[in-house]
Amino acid sequence: MNESFLDRLARVQERMTRACERAGRPADSVRLVAVSKTHGPEAVREAADAGLEIMGENRVQEARAKIPLCPGHLRWHLVGHLQTNKARDAAALFERIHSVDSLKLLTALDRAAEQAGRSALPVLLEVNVSGEGTKFGLKPDEVPAVLEAANTLTRVQIQGLMTMPPLTPDPADARPHFQRLRTLRDQWRSASGYALEELSMGMSHDFEVAIEEGATWIRLGTILFGERAKP
């Protein structure tokens, strides 16, 4: 018998709760972004019917086509790489952007938020803590200068950090990368004056480790929606 979305969600929520207990954290200190990349409006409606309200997309183009076909009360986050020339669309479509990886993009989003009539656009800075050449993200030594330059911007609000560790068979291998992001966050918080309260880290294979290491947002796709359709 096929497992229902409600069954999958209940199992994920139970695992989230246990991870919070292990870390001595309240269960409501972690929020779930249901990443619907490549899944259609029907799957999104199923997630909404199950009580989820925060959906994540990886690509602006896909989101632009999908969002109008989905329940109107949903809140959308961009969790994938964003090109600067898509900043205007992103500022119009998404409540929050997890993947700001350059000062150029941050500045473009500030301008786009103003053009969209938004008083504030919450964002997270994506940090490449692993140093992988195939990963997007700011190098850790670039972040302080971006935080300093952001003081001149009026619409974007840097609320925290995001990272993606290397994908390995053992979820425990991600722990040092999550620990490093949290440590860097604490350093930058002290030096910059930014609260940086949000840590977006953890996906379907390693979200429990991420919660144990301080994640406030986890980004789950496959574990909720099943395997993505192949192009």
C-alpha positions in Angstrom: 0.0 0.0 0.0 1.3 3.5 -0.9 2.1 5.6 2.1 0.1 8.9 2.2 1.6 12.4 2.5 0.1 12.6 6.0 1.9 9.4 7.0 5.2 10.7 5.7 4.7 14.1 7.3 3.8 12.5 10.7 7.0 10.4 10.6 9.1 13.5 9.8 7.5 15.5 12.6 8.1 12.8 15.0 11.8 12.7 14.0 12.0 16.4 14.3 10.6 16.3 17.8 13.0 13.6 18.9 16.0 15.6 17.5 14.8 18.7 19.4 14.6 16.6 22.6 18.1 15.3 22.1 19.4 18.9 21.7 17.4 20.2 24.6 15.4 22.5 22.3 11.6 23.3 22.2 10.0 21.5 19.2 8.7 24.8 17.8 12.2 26.2 17.5 12.6 24.5 14.1 10.4 25.2 11.1 9.9 23.0 8.0 10.1 24.3 4.4 8.5 21.7 2.1 10.5 21.8 -1.1 8.3 21.1 -4.0 10.9 21.3 -6.8 9.7 19.4 -9.9 6.4 18.4 -8.2 3.2 19.9 -9.5 0.4 21.9 -8.0 -1.5 18.7 -7.0 1.4 17.7 -4.7 1.5 21.2 -3.3 -2.2 21.0 -2.6 -1.8 17.7 -0.8 0.9 19.3 1.4 -1.4 22.2 2.1 -4.3 19.9 3.0 -1.9 18.2 5.5 -1.4 21.6 7.2 1.8 22.8 5.7 2.0 26.5 4.8 5.6 27.2 3.9 6.7 25.9 0.5 10.2 26.0 -1.0 11.2 26.2 -4.6 14.6 26.0 -6.2 14.0 27.9 -9.5 12.3 31.2 -10.1 11.0 30.1 -13.5 9.3 27.0 -12.1 7.8 28.9 -9.2 6.4 31.6 -11.5 4.4 29.0 -13.4 3.4 26.9 -10.3 2.5 29.4 -7.6 -0.6 30.8 -9.3 -2.0 27.2 -9.5 -1.5 26.6 -5.8 -3.6 27.5 -2.7 -3.3 31.3 -2.2 -2.6 31.2 1.5 0.8 29.4 1.1 4.0 31.2 1.9 6.9 30.6 -0.6 10.6 30.6 0.1 13.4 30.4 -2.5 16.0 27.9 -1.4 17.9 27.4 -4.7 20.5 29.4 -6.5 19.3 32.8 -7.7 20.8 34.6 -10.6 21.0 38.4 -10.3 18.9 39.0 -13.4 16.0 37.1 -11.7 16.1 39.3 -8.6 13.0 41.3 -9.6 10.9 38.1 -10.1 12.2 36.6 -6.8 11.3 39.7 -4.8 7.8 39.6 -6.2 7.2 35.8 -5.7 8.9 34.9 -2.5 8.4 35.8 1.2 12.0 34.9 2.1 15.2 34.0 0.1 17.6 31.5 1.7 20.3 31.6 -1.0 21.9 35.0 -1.3 25.5 34.3 -2.3 27.0 37.7 -3.2 26.8 41.4 -2.4 25.8 42.0 -6.0 22.8 39.8 -5.6 21.9 41.3 -2.2 22.0 44.8 -3.7 19.9 43.7 -6.7 17.3 42.2 -4.3 17.2 45.5 -2.3 16.5 47.4 -5.4 13.9 44.8 -6.6 12.1 44.9 -3.2 11.8 48.7 -3.5 10.4 48.4 -7.0 7.9 45.8 -5.8 6.8 48.1 -3.1 8.0 45.9 -0.3 9.2 47.5 2.9 11.2 44.5 3.9 12.6 41.4 2.2 14.0 38.8 4.7 17.1 37.0 3.3 19.7 34.5 4.5 23.3 34.6 3.3 24.4 31.3 1.8 27.9 30.3 3.1 30.0 27.6 1.5 31.5 26.2 4.7 32.8 23.0 3.0 34.9 24.8 0.4 33.5 22.6 -2.4 34.1 24.2 -5.8 30.8 22.8 -7.1 28.8 24.6 -4.3 27.4 28.1 -4.5 27.8 30.4 -1.5 30.0 33.0 0.0 33.4 32.0 1.3 33.4 32.5 5.1 36.0 35.2 4.8 33.8 37.2 2.5 30.8 37.4 4.9 31.9 40.2 7.2 32.4 42.6 4.3 28.9 41.7 3.0 27.4 42.3 6.4 29.2 45.7 6.6 28.1 46.7 3.1 24.5 45.7 3.8 24.2 48.5 6.4 23.6 50.9 3.5 20.7 48.8 2.1 17.1 49.7 3.2 14.8 46.8 2.1 16.7 43.5 2.5 16.9 42.2 6.0 19.7 39.7 6.7 18.2 37.4 9.2 20.7 34.5 9.2 22.7 32.0 7.3 22.2 29.0 5.0 24.5 26.1 4.0 24.6 22.9 2.1 27.2 20.3 3.3 28.6 17.7 0.9 26.2 14.8 0.2 27.6 11.7 1.8 26.0 8.3 2.7 26.3 8.9 6.4 24.3 11.9 7.7 26.8 12.3 10.6 29.4 13.4 8.1 27.4 16.7 7.8 27.8 17.5 11.5 31.1 19.4 11.3 29.8 21.6 8.6 26.7 22.5 10.6 28.8 23.1 13.6 31.1 25.4 11.7 28.2 27.5 10.4 26.8 27.9 13.9 30.3 28.9 15.2 30.8 31.4 12.4 27.4 32.8 13.0 28.2 33.4 16.7 31.4 35.1 15.7 29.8 37.3 13.1 26.9 38.1 15.4 29.3 39.5 18.0 31.4 41.4 15.5 28.6 42.9 13.2 25.7 43.6 15.5 23.4 41.5 13.3 21.3 39.0 15.3 21.5 36.3 12.6 18.9 34.3 14.4 18.1 31.9 11.5 20.2 28.9 10.4 18.8 27.2 7.3 20.5 23.8 7.2 19.4 20.2 6.9 17.7 18.4 4.1 15.9 15.0 3.8 19.0 12.9 4.5 20.6 14.9 7.4 17.9 17.1 9.0 18.1 15.5 12.4 21.8 16.2 12.6 21.1 19.8 11.5 18.5 20.2 14.3 20.9 18.9 16.9 23.4 21.5 15.7 21.0 24.5 15.8 19.0 24.6 12.6 15.9 26.9 12.7 14.8 26.0 9.2 15.1 22.6 7.5 14.4 22.2 3.8 12.7 18.9 3.0 11.7 17.6 -0.4 12.3 14.0 -1.2 11.3 12.6 2.2 7.9 14.3 1.9 7.1 14.3 -1.8 9.1 11.3 -3.0 11.8 11.1 -5.6 11.8 14.0 -8.1 10.8 13.5 -11.7 13.8 13.0 -13.9 14.2 15.5 -16.8 
